[in-house]
Amino acid sequence: MTSRARSPQRTDARGARRSASASAVLRAVLDGGPIARSTIARRTGLSAAAVTGHTAELARLGLLHELVESGPEPRGRVGRPHVPVDLDTGRHVAGALHLAVHHATVALLDLRGNVLVQHEEPHDGLAAEDLLARAAEIFDDLLLGHAPDREPLGLGVATGGWVDRASGTVVEHPLLGWRNVPVRDLLTGSTGLAVEVDGHARALVHAERLFGHPRARDSVVQLFTGNVVDAAFATGAGVHHGPRSAAGAVAHLPVDGSTEPCRCGRTGCLEAAVSEGTLARAAVECGLLERPDFPELLALAESGHSAAARLFHERARLVGQAAALLLEVLNPAVLVVVDRSVTRVPGCLPIIRDEVRDRSRCPDPAETVVGTSFPGTELATAGGAVLLDVLYDDPLGPLLTGLPRAS
């Protein structure tokens, strides 16, 4: 793979306005496509001429295409026909990499965020550099095997822990044992493509706002509970990152009813209490499993095993406490819980909502607290959304043109 040559810089205000207008057009097509140019103009407030210019340029870049009407031309029509435009989902592909504690997920997505293919690769014991090199090899194999005629936009990377998006660095991921790993630089060097890196909770916020829950564009909190537990929130136009992208660290929020020791030295911290590893160990201690295997425990609960389901229900009450606190502090339009048990174990989501009802002023937990829009593909979607968010934010930026992002 080779990187694209850099074009002359676009740093003026006119260039920034032009890119913002192109972004509005592309998002209008994402939401409403196939869609007429006149409808785009009405929804974005841009002039007809501006919309025509932007759709032509976005088509040249391979992001949009016209849908040619079939059949004879209607009688009496004068002038240019109203040919709708839509996203061109066959030209480009977005690479995705999600780094979990025990495995990496490598995937390809189209422009609508649909996962075309995903591959899960165990990585216990691999050093950071070796894991990222292996992920780059798998990405290359997926491109050759599943998208040989498509042009890769780049690679989006999502993971837990503290991720500095600006530098593309995993500052700290205690469960992986990573500190200051230059993920962007390493993967750019091995793929030759643009690489964007972010925390997985923020990545899933981007995914919800682009492709998922409609109220997420107003304001949203994402609570991710896996081996890593973290959160992200967005209001209005943007996701909050904080200095060095450290926002969303909820692992050490205190929860009632847990004496699980945490690596920080305290007990009752959220991540220690509800992580998948903690639940799997609890299943061994009570005789449900011979070894701590969370997927096995999840399958047992999903099949209707009452003791296994009870462990998940107790955990859901703790997750509900954290959800209630986040709702009280941030008051979003919607709170999304990303947890495998929410979609697979009956009763978990209602229990979380009950805790929210008891512990917060949320008027309608059933409407406000929801599961992910991407069950089964949330990890692949997280990685792809890191890259696709950059594309939709600045379609005339570096991913396709080599120009710097509008500022």
C-alpha positions in Angstrom: 0.0 0.0 0.0 1.2 3.5 -0.7 0.3 6.8 0.9 -1.3 9.6 -1.1 0.8 12.5 -2.2 0.2 15.7 -0.3 -1.5 18.5 -2.2 -1.0 22.2 -1.5 -2.3 23.2 1.9 -5.8 24.6 2.4 -5.7 26.7 5.6 -7.8 29.7 4.7 -11.3 30.4 6.0 -12.8 30.0 2.6 -11.4 26.4 2.4 -12.8 25.7 5.9 -16.3 27.0 4.9 -16.2 25.0 1.6 -15.3 21.8 3.5 -18.1 22.4 6.1 -20.6 22.8 3.3 -19.4 19.7 1.6 -19.8 17.9 4.9 -23.4 19.1 5.2 -24.1 17.8 1.7 -22.6 14.4 2.4 -24.4 14.0 5.7 -27.7 15.0 4.0 -27.2 12.2 1.5 -26.2 9.7 4.3 -29.5 10.6 6.0 -31.9 10.8 3.1 -30.3 9.2 0.1 -31.2 8.6 -2.7 -32.1 12.3 -2.6 -32.7 15.1 -5.0 -30.3 18.0 -5.1 -33.2 20.4 -4.5 -34.0 18.5 -1.3 -30.3 18.7 -0.2 -30.4 22.5 -0.7 -33.6 22.8 1.3 -32.3 20.7 4.2 -28.8 22.3 4.4 -29.7 25.9 3.6 -27.2 25.9 0.7 -27.9 27.4 -2.7 -28.8 25.2 -5.6 -25.5 26.1 -7.3 -23.5 25.3 -4.2 -25.2 21.9 -3.9 -24.5 21.2 -7.5 -20.9 22.0 -7.1 -20.4 20.0 -4.0 -22.2 16.9 -5.3 -20.0 17.0 -8.5 -16.9 17.2 -6.4 -18.0 14.5 -4.0 -18.9 12.3 -7.0 -15.4 13.0 -8.4 -13.9 11.8 -5.2 -16.0 8.6 -5.4 -18.3 9.4 -2.4 -21.5 10.0 -4.4 -23.1 8.8 -7.6 -26.1 9.6 -9.6 -29.0 7.1 -9.8 -30.0 7.2 -13.5 -33.7 6.9 -14.0 -34.8 4.0 -16.0 -37.7 4.0 -18.6 -38.7 6.6 -21.1 -38.5 10.3 -20.3 -41.9 11.7 -19.2 -43.7 13.8 -21.7 -43.7 17.5 -21.2 -40.6 17.6 -18.9 -38.5 20.6 -19.7 -34.9 21.1 -18.7 -32.5 18.8 -16.8 -34.2 15.8 -15.1 -34.2 15.5 -11.3 -31.6 12.8 -11.0 -31.2 11.7 -7.3 -27.8 11.2 -5.8 -26.8 8.6 -3.2 -23.7 7.4 -1.4 -21.3 5.4 -3.6 -20.8 2.4 -1.3 -19.0 0.3 -3.9 -15.9 2.5 -4.6 -14.3 2.9 -1.2 -13.9 0.8 2.0 -13.0 1.8 5.5 -10.6 -0.3 7.5 -11.4 -1.0 11.2 -9.3 -2.4 14.1 -10.6 -2.8 17.6 -8.1 -3.9 20.3 -9.8 -5.7 23.1 -8.0 -7.3 26.1 -7.9 -10.9 24.6 -8.5 -10.4 20.9 -8.3 -8.0 18.0 -11.1 -7.4 15.6 -10.2 -6.4 12.0 -12.9 -5.4 9.6 -14.0 -3.6 6.5 -16.9 -1.2 6.4 -18.7 0.7 3.6 -19.6 4.4 3.7 -22.9 3.6 5.5 -21.1 1.9 8.4 -22.2 -1.6 7.3 -19.7 -4.2 8.3 -18.7 -6.1 5.1 -16.4 -8.6 6.8 -14.8 -9.0 10.2 -12.1 -11.3 11.6 -11.3 -11.9 15.3 -7.7 -12.7 16.2 -6.6 -13.8 19.7 -3.5 -12.0 20.8 -2.8 -12.9 24.5 0.9 -12.5 25.1 1.8 -10.5 22.0 3.8 -7.3 22.4 2.2 -4.1 21.1 4.4 -3.8 18.0 3.8 -7.5 17.1 0.1 -7.2 17.6 -0.2 -4.1 15.4 2.0 -5.7 12.7 -0.3 -8.8 12.8 -3.4 -6.6 12.5 -1.9 -4.8 9.5 -1.3 -8.2 7.8 -4.9 -9.3 8.5 -6.2 -6.0 7.1 -4.2 -6.5 3.9 -5.6 -10.0 3.6 -9.2 -8.8 4.0 -8.7 -6.1 1.3 -7.3 -8.7 -1.1 -9.9 -11.3 -0.3 -13.0 -9.2 0.0 -12.5 -5.8 -1.5 -9.9 -6.2 -4.3 -11.5 -3.6 -6.5 -12.2 -1.0 -3.8 -9.9 1.8 -2.6 -9.2 1.8 1.1 -9.9 5.2 2.8 -7.5 4.3 5.7 -7.7 2.5 9.0 -9.7 3.5 12.1 -8.5 2.1 15.4 -10.5 1.9 18.6 -9.5 0.5 22.0 -10.1 1.0 25.7 -8.0 2.8 28.2 -6.6 6.3 27.8 -6.3 7.2 24.1 -4.9 10.5 22.9 -6.7 11.0 19.5 -4.6 14.0 18.5 -1.3 12.1 18.5 -2.8 8.6 17.8 -1.3 7.3 21.0 -2.5 4.8 23.5 -1.3 6.7 26.6 -2.3 4.0 29.1 -4.2 0.7 28.8 -3.5 -1.2 32.1 -5.2 -4.4 31.1 -3.0 -4.6 27.9 0.0 -3.4 29.8 0.5 -0.6 27.2 1.9 2.8 28.0 2.6 5.5 25.3 2.2 3.2 22.4 2.3 5.2 19.1 -0.4 3.2 17.4 -0.9 5.7 14.5 2.7 5.9 13.6 3.2 2.2 13.8 0.2 1.4 11.6 0.9 4.2 9.1 4.3 2.8 8.7 3.1 -0.7 8.0 0.0 0.1 5.8 1.0 3.4 4.1 -2.5 4.6 4.7 -4.1 7.3 6.9 -4.7 6.0 10.4 -7.0 7.5 13.0 -7.1 6.3 16.6 -9.6 6.9 19.4 -11.2 5.4 22.5 -13.8 2.8 21.8 -16.6 4.5 23.8 -16.1 7.8 21.8 -15.9 5.7 18.6 -19.3 4.2 19.3 -20.7 7.7 20.0 -19.6 8.7 16.5 -21.2 5.5 15.1 -24.5 6.2 16.9 -24.6 9.8 15.7 -23.7 8.9 12.1 -25.6 5.6 11.6 -27.6 4.8 14.7 -30.0 6.3 17.2 -31.6 9.5 15.8 -31.7 11.3 19.2 -27.9 10.7 19.6 -27.3 13.7 17.4 -28.9 15.9 20.1 -26.9 14.6 23.0 -25.7 11.1 24.0 -23.8 9.2 26.7 -22.2 5.9 25.8 -21.5 3.5 28.6 -19.2 0.6 27.6 -18.9 -2.4 29.9 -16.6 -5.2 28.8 -13.3 -6.2 30.3 -12.7 -2.4 30.1 -15.4 -0.1 31.4 -15.5 3.5 30.1 -17.8 6.2 28.9 -18.1 9.0 26.4 -20.6 11.8 25.8 -21.5 14.3 23.1 -23.7 17.3 22.8 -24.5 19.4 19.8 -21.9 19.1 17.1 -19.1 17.3 18.9 -17.8 14.6 21.2 -16.1 15.8 24.3 -12.5 14.7 24.6 -10.9 16.8 27.3 -7.2 17.5 27.6 -5.3 14.7 25.8 -8.6 12.9 25.2 -8.8 11.8 28.9 -12.6 12.3 29.2 -14.8 9.3 30.0 -12.7 7.6 32.6 -15.4 6.0 34.8 -13.6 2.8 35.8 -13.2 4.0 39.4 -16.7 5.3 40.0 -17.9 3.8 43.3 -20.9 1.4 43.2 -22.9 0.1 46.1 -22.9 -3.6 47.0 -19.5 -4.6 45.6 -16.4 -5.6 47.6 -14.4 -6.6 44.6 -10.8 -5.3 45.0 -9.6 -2.9 42.3 -6.1 -2.5 41.0 -6.2 1.1 42.4 -6.2 -0.4 46.0 -9.8 0.3 46.8 -12.9 -1.9 46.6 -16.2 -1.3 44.9 -14.9 0.5 41.8 -17.2 0.1 38.7 -14.8 -1.7 36.4 -13.6 -4.1 39.1 -17.2 -4.8 40.0 -18.7 -5.4 36.6 -15.9 -6.4 34.2 -16.3 -9.5 32.2 -13.3 -11.0 33.9 -14.8 -10.4 37.3 -18.1 -12.1 36.3 -16.3 -15.1 34.8 -14.2 -15.6 38.0 -17.4 -15.3 40.1 -18.9 -18.1 37.9 -16.0 -20.4 38.7 -16.3 -19.6 42.5 -19.9 -20.6 42.6 -19.3 -23.8 40.5 -21.0 -22.7 37.2 -17.7 -22.9 35.2 -14.5 -24.9 35.5 -12.4 -22.0 34.2 -13.2 -18.3 33.9 -14.6 -18.1 30.3 -17.0 -15.2 29.8 -18.4 -16.3 26.4 -19.2 -19.7 27.9 -21.0 -18.0 30.8 -22.9 -15.7 28.5 -24.0 -18.6 26.4 -25.2 -20.4 29.6 -27.2 -17.4 30.7 -28.7 -16.9 27.2 -29.8 -20.6 27.2 -31.9 -19.9 30.3 -29.7 -21.2 33.0 -31.1 -19.5 36.1 -27.9 -19.3 38.2 -25.9 -17.8 35.2 -28.7 -15.3 34.5 -28.7 -14.3 38.1 -25.1 -13.3 37.9 -25.8 -11.1 35.0 -28.8 -9.6 36.6 -26.8 -8.7 39.8 -24.2 -7.1 37.5 -26.9 -5.2 35.6 -27.9 -3.5 38.9 -24.4 -2.2 39.3 -24.3 -1.0 35.7 -27.6 0.7 36.3 -26.1 2.7 39.2 -23.4 4.1 37.0 -26.0 4.8 34.2 -28.2 6.7 36.7 -25.2 8.8 37.9 -24.2 9.7 34.3 -27.8 10.6 33.5 -28.0 12.9 36.5 -24.8 14.7 35.7 -25.1 15.0 31.9 -28.8 14.7 31.2 -28.5 13.4 27.6 -31.3 12.7 25.2 -30.3 9.1 25.1 -27.9 6.8 27.1 -26.6 3.8 25.2 -25.3 0.8 27.1 -22.9 -1.3 25.1 -22.8 -4.7 26.8 -23.1 -8.1 25.3 -25.5 -9.2 28.0 -28.0 -6.4 27.2 -29.0 -8.0 23.9 -28.5 -11.6 24.8 -29.6 -12.1 28.4 -33.3 -11.5 29.1 -33.9 -9.1 31.9 -30.6 -7.2 31.9 -31.8 -4.0 30.2 -35.0 -3.8 32.2 -33.0 -4.1 35.4 -30.6 -1.3 34.3 -33.7 0.9 33.6 -35.2 0.1 37.0 -32.0 1.2 38.7 -32.1 4.4 36.6 -35.7 5.0 37.6 -34.9 4.5 41.3 -31.7 6.6 41.4 -32.2 9.5 39.0 -34.8 12.0 37.8 -34.9 10.5 34.4 -38.6 10.8 33.4 -38.7 7.8 31.0 -35.9 5.2 31.4 -37.5 3.0 28.8 -37.1 5.7 26.1 -33.8 7.1 27.4 -31.7 4.0 28.2 -31.2 1.8 25.2 -28.8 -0.9 23.9 -26.4 -0.4 21.0 -27.6 0.1 17.5 -24.9 -2.4 16.4 -25.4 -5.7 18.3 -22.9 -8.3 17.2 -20.7 -5.8 15.2 -20.1 -3.2 17.8 -16.3 -3.7 18.0 -15.8 -3.7 14.2 -18.2 -0.7 14.0 -16.2 1.2 16.6 -13.0 0.9 14.7 -14.6 1.9 11.4 -16.5 4.8 12.9 -13.2 6.4 14.0 -12.2 6.8 10.4 -15.7 7.5 9.0 -16.3 10.3 11.5 -13.2 12.0 10.0 -14.5 11.5 6.5 -18.0 12.9 7.2 -16.6 15.8 9.2 -14.2 16.9 6.4 -14.8 15.0 3.1 -12.4 17.5 1.3 -9.7 16.8 3.9 -6.7 14.4 3.8 -8.4 11.0 3.4 -9.2 11.6 -0.2 -7.5 14.8 -1.3 -4.2 15.0 0.7 -5.3 18.4 2.0 -5.1 19.1 5.7 -8.3 19.0 7.7 -10.3 22.3 7.7 -9.5 24.4 10.7 
